[in-house]
Amino acid sequence: MRSSKEAGCFPYRSKQYICFMELTPNGELTQLFTRQQRLDACMNAKAGKSKIVAVWPGQYRSDLFIIDDLDTFYTEQYVR
């Protein structure tokens, strides 16, 4: 799993259908379809209740990222 922060150019607002998911401590994985779901997941992650992961599809492979820059995730999803 790669780090969104270390990638330096993670496409939070990409039109390539980035798949965001929330992972809870009990192993439950929920796909985040709506802005509200992403906002709720961001608040949960900031509170330490869950983590956000995302799949960035590429031409030859898809990579899994931990969204570890929650401030940028929030800004890119809601402020712009």
Secondary structure as GFF3:
##gff-version 3
##sequence-region A 1 80
A	DSSP	beta_strand	2	3	.	.	.	ID=ss1
A	DSSP	alpha_helix	4	7	.	.	.	ID=ss2
A	DSSP	beta_strand	19	23	.	.	.	ID=ss3
A	DSSP	beta_strand	29	31	.	.	.	ID=ss4
A	DSSP	alpha_helix	35	46	.	.	.	ID=ss5
A	DSSP	beta_strand	51	57	.	.	.	ID=ss6
A	DSSP	beta_strand	62	66	.	.	.	ID=ss7
A	DSSP	alpha_helix	70	74	.	.	.	ID=ss8
A	DSSP	pi_helix	75	79	.	.	.	ID=ss9
###
